[in-house]
Amino acid sequence: MNNSVIGLDIAKNIFHLFTLLADGKPLKKKLKRNELLAFFANYPTSIIGIEACGSSHH
């Protein structure tokens, strides 16, 4: 199993994803809300860090 770490910037409609592939190349994707589940359903097991801005705690 090849575990990776993914950074996910959440928003209302567009999600920004960033990770490094096995060969060290960066992967940057913009995913619409309705594409997100299908992307992760076919992606290997990973650790996902979700960005949260200061206003998300109010």
Contact map, one row per residue, 1 for C-alpha under 8 A:
1110000000000000000000000000000000000000000110000000000000
1111000000000000000000000000000000000000000110000000000000
1111100000000000000000000000000000000000000111100000000000
0111110000000000001110000000000000000000000011100000000000
0011111000000000001100000000000000000000000001111000000000
0001111100000000111100000000000000000000000001111000000000
0000111110000000111000000000000000000000000000011110000000
0000011111000011110000000000000000000000000000011110000000
0000001111100011100000000000000000000000000000000111000000
0000000111110111000000000000000000000000000000000111000000
0000000011111110000000000000000000000000000000000000000000
0000000001111110000000000000000010000000000000000000000000
0000000000111110000000000000000110000000000000000000000000
0000000001111111000000000000011110000000000000000000000000
0000000111111111100000000000011110010000000000000000000000
0000000111000111110000000001111000000000000000000000000000
0000011110000011111000000011111000000000000000000000000000
0000011100000001111100000111100000000000000000000000000000
0001111000000000111110000111000000000000000000000000000000
0001110000000000011111111110000000000000000000000000000000
0001000000000000001111111110000000000000000000000000000000
0000000000000000000111111000000000000000000000000000000000
0000000000000000000111111000000000000000000000000000000000
0000000000000000000111111100000000000000000000000000000000
0000000000000000000111111110000000000000000000000000000000
0000000000000000011110011111000000000000000000000000000000
0000000000000000111110001111100000000000000000000000000000
0000000000000001111000000111110000000000000000000000000000
0000000000000001110000000011111000000000000000000000000000
0000000000000111100000000001111100000000000000000000000000
0000000000000111100000000000111111110000000000000000000000
0000000000001110000000000000011111110000000000000000000000
0000000000011110000000000000001111110000000000000000000000
0000000000000000000000000000001111111100000000000000000000
0000000000000000000000000000001111111110000000000000000000
0000000000000010000000000000001111111111000000000000000000
0000000000000000000000000000000001111111100000000000000000
0000000000000000000000000000000001111111110000000000000000
0000000000000000000000000000000000111111111000000000000000
0000000000000000000000000000000000011111111100000000000000
0000000000000000000000000000000000001111111000000000000000
0000000000000000000000000000000000000111111100000000000000
0000000000000000000000000000000000000011111110000000000000
1110000000000000000000000000000000000001011111000000000000
1111000000000000000000000000000000000000001111100000000000
0011110000000000000000000000000000000000000111110000000000
0011110000000000000000000000000000000000000011111000000000
0000111100000000000000000000000000000000000001111100000000
0000111100000000000000000000000000000000000000111110000000
0000001111000000000000000000000000000000000000011111000000
0000001111000000000000000000000000000000000000001111100000
0000000011000000000000000000000000000000000000000111110100
0000000000000000000000000000000000000000000000000011111110
0000000000000000000000000000000000000000000000000001111110
0000000000000000000000000000000000000000000000000000111111
0000000000000000000000000000000000000000000000000001111111
0000000000000000000000000000000000000000000000000000111111
0000000000000000000000000000000000000000000000000000001111
